[in-house]
Amino acid sequence: MRLGRLLLFGALGAGIGELVTLATEYVTGRAFGPVLTVVTAMLGGSLQAAVDSFKEPPPAPSSHPQSGYPQQGGPYPGYRRYAPYRTPPPRRRGVPIAVALLVLVVVVGGGAYLVSSVIGLVTGNQTGVQRLVQPGPSGQAGPLTVTVQGVEVTEDFIKVKVLATNSGEIPITIVMQDQTCQLIGDGGVTLKPYGGFTRLGGGDIDVPENGVAVSKVITFKGDPPGTNLTLSFTALFAMGPIPNSIQVRNIRLTPA
């Protein structure tokens, strides 16, 4: 029973740890990976194990009467009979804490890591390596300028951070769809924005007028299609005459 409670509280700790991890990354913008999840799961299970260690199991009921208590009945009136003293059975001990913690680390910790990996794959919330050769290149079309500030390559995704400014007098919208945004590499290989549950690659980029800068991270799923890339937007919208498209060329990456 104690091991079962330990695993239960460890599983609850894993779930809480995953929520804490996602909330922390949302607030701070930093990805701590599954480490925080595993640590929280271990703490949750260890706390319950520590509490259980101070609890004494209730004594087992004895079917034999204790010595010193007179028993009624006998061959003549006033006869008293005393039951012989019997040693109580040895008390059963629970699973040792060390063994329970080992099971917790292997089962709950491994499960928490797996859950964290699946969530990272679905949402694109993975930490990678910055591979953009600085300074990042820019592309210009009319009053609109788009600069690539970073390219983070993770296990499954490519995160391109862009900064857009508009020196004109009317707002411009960069339309973000599968057909209007592409990351182009060697030999014409292209990647489309990855939406996922959180629409990481979707969502139009609204760039205000008069030079107000707007930053956005566009997520593409897959490996970089080379080390010299082009980011292409083929649909721009504004309430007035503007170019139809904009490209950022010569996005150079360091070797993997």
Secondary structure as the mmCIF struct_conf table of DSSP 4:
data_model
#
loop_
_struct_conf.conf_type_id
_struct_conf.id
_struct_conf.beg_label_comp_id
_struct_conf.beg_label_asym_id
_struct_conf.beg_label_seq_id
_struct_conf.end_label_comp_id
_struct_conf.end_label_asym_id
_struct_conf.end_label_seq_id
HELX_RH_AL_P HELX_RH_AL_P1 ARG A 2 THR A 28
TURN_TY1_P TURN_TY1_P1 GLY A 33 PRO A 34
HELX_RH_AL_P HELX_RH_AL_P2 VAL A 35 SER A 53
TURN_TY1_P TURN_TY1_P2 PHE A 54 PHE A 54
HELX_LH_PP_P HELX_LH_PP_P1 LYS A 55 SER A 62
BEND BEND1 SER A 63 HIS A 64
HELX_LH_PP_P HELX_LH_PP_P2 PRO A 65 GLN A 66
TURN_TY1_P TURN_TY1_P3 SER A 67 GLY A 68
STRN STRN1 PRO A 70 GLN A 71
BEND BEND2 PRO A 75 TYR A 76
TURN_TY1_P TURN_TY1_P4 PRO A 77 GLY A 78
STRN STRN2 ARG A 81 TYR A 82
HELX_LH_PP_P HELX_LH_PP_P3 ALA A 83 TYR A 85
HELX_LH_PP_P HELX_LH_PP_P4 THR A 87 ARG A 92
HELX_RH_AL_P HELX_RH_AL_P3 ILE A 97 VAL A 103
HELX_RH_PI_P HELX_RH_PI_P1 LEU A 104 GLY A 109
HELX_RH_AL_P HELX_RH_AL_P4 GLY A 110 THR A 123
STRN STRN3 VAL A 129 GLN A 130
STRN STRN4 LEU A 132 LEU A 132
BEND BEND3 GLN A 134 PRO A 135
HELX_LH_PP_P HELX_LH_PP_P5 GLY A 136 PRO A 137
STRN STRN5 SER A 138 ALA A 141
TURN_TY1_P TURN_TY1_P5 GLY A 142 PRO A 143
STRN STRN6 LEU A 144 VAL A 153
BEND BEND4 GLU A 155 ASP A 156
STRN STRN7 PHE A 157 ASN A 166
BEND BEND5 GLY A 168 ILE A 170
STRN STRN8 ILE A 172 ILE A 174
BEND BEND6 GLN A 177 GLN A 177
TURN_TY1_P TURN_TY1_P6 ASP A 178 THR A 180
STRN STRN9 CYS A 181 ILE A 184
HELX_RH_3T_P HELX_RH_3T_P1 ASP A 186 GLY A 188
STRN STRN10 THR A 190 LEU A 191
HELX_LH_PP_P HELX_LH_PP_P6 LYS A 192 LYS A 192
STRN STRN11 PRO A 193 PRO A 193
HELX_LH_PP_P HELX_LH_PP_P7 TYR A 194 TYR A 194
TURN_TY1_P TURN_TY1_P7 GLY A 196 ARG A 199
BEND BEND7 LEU A 200 GLY A 201
BEND BEND8 GLY A 203 GLY A 203
STRN STRN12 ILE A 205 VAL A 207
BEND BEND9 GLU A 209 GLU A 209
TURN_TY1_P TURN_TY1_P8 ASN A 210 GLY A 211
STRN STRN13 VAL A 214 LYS A 221
BEND BEND10 GLY A 222 GLY A 222
BEND BEND11 PRO A 225 PRO A 225
BEND BEND12 THR A 227 THR A 227
STRN STRN14 ASN A 228 PHE A 233
STRN STRN15 LEU A 236 PHE A 237
BEND BEND13 MET A 239 GLY A 240
BEND BEND14 ASN A 244 ASN A 244
STRN STRN16 ILE A 246 ARG A 252
STRN STRN17 LEU A 253 LEU A 253
#
